[in-house]
Amino acid sequence: MSSPPVSLRSPPPEGALSALGRPDGTEMKPLPPGSWLGMLGGGQLGRMAVHAAQRLGYRVAVLDPDLNSPAGSAADEHLCAPYEEPRALAQLAQLCPAISTEFENVPARVLAKLAESCFVAPAATAVAVCQDRAAEKAHFARSQVPCAPHAVLASSADCEAADAALLPGILKTATLGYDGKGQRRVRDRAELLTAFRELGGVRCVLEALLPLAAELSVVVARGQDGAMSLLPVQRNWHEDGILATTVAPATGVANECIAQAEQHARAIAEAMGYVGVLCIEFFVLEDGRLLANEMAPRPHNSGHHSIDSCSLSQFDLQVRALAGLPLPAVRQHSATVMLNLLGDLWFDAQGQQREPDWAGLLALEGTHLHLYGKVEPRRARKMGHLTLTAASAEDAAALARRAAALLRLPCHA
């Protein structure tokens, strides 16, 4: 029998708020199944987190302004309102003793406000660091983790004075950039000045363009007690700034580099006192050096394979960290390749919309199709992902190539 609906104006169960840790360091006790968890953001990451929470018996309330948001349609309650709408925030805080976020552009001040009455993970301070590339690189330095040579530019004069050693380079807006947005490659100072103006003259970070051999990512979950659990290190390939292919465990990378990436990820999370799931992206240079690129205070596109390939997914870890549950080591039981499914897949060569050949795809043993419930396919829009699993890395790569050929997708495995 399904549970009766819960009014958003009803108080949470007695003792629910005291069950979790507070900013003052009060000891955390796990929230029992049946409790409410909150999620700021209604995208696909929130949708998969909702599913993970519901499997454990939790109920989830999502706050997102899109009536048809993927997470909102899966949640037990959907508060359809802007992220800073006071009444909606009050309702969310009243219902949910613990709240997380599924994307980093939720205003940090909203998280700080919620933390006055709820347990919030990740904390506003951590999210604020991840929202600003300059602050992010400063945190890498505090964590004693190397990153690319860079400079923070706030004016045309800063562009004129920037170290010539940073050119050619990549100019990135300090905030609100993702999936290749807010970035320009610049070869010389003239292009730097032009790009700075094109990006609106906002504060930017200029990074030296480096010879890359590979890109890696590490997803780490950290509990309030400091315990950490990591997904296997992943190797990633991008197309037009958007993730296209992930292979896990990472192939073609030295074991020493893998171990160093894990060590750096732990150091970055520890130095921030982070609670929740954090993803750190790394560059492997042609000379073998490992540099931190950027981080996301949430589950990450490159970790989606863990739903099908690991003993715990990144969303399981997110729910556990939020609810105060144990974070055991993650075991990868299947080699895997993940392919992103963008809206381009829904259009033929003439630009006519059509449905991909899902039946042909699902006839391949070891395919796991995840579609996000988005109503309208658009080019470059993330509509879903495909995970291919097998007993060996070679078999997973071969299966991924077959699937990619069927869908006419790029595949780097």
Order of alpha helices (4+ residues) and beta strands (2+ residues): beta-alpha-beta-alpha-beta-alpha-beta-alpha-beta-alpha-alpha-beta-alpha-beta-beta-alpha-beta-beta-beta-beta-beta-alpha-beta-beta-alpha-alpha-beta-alpha-beta-beta-alpha
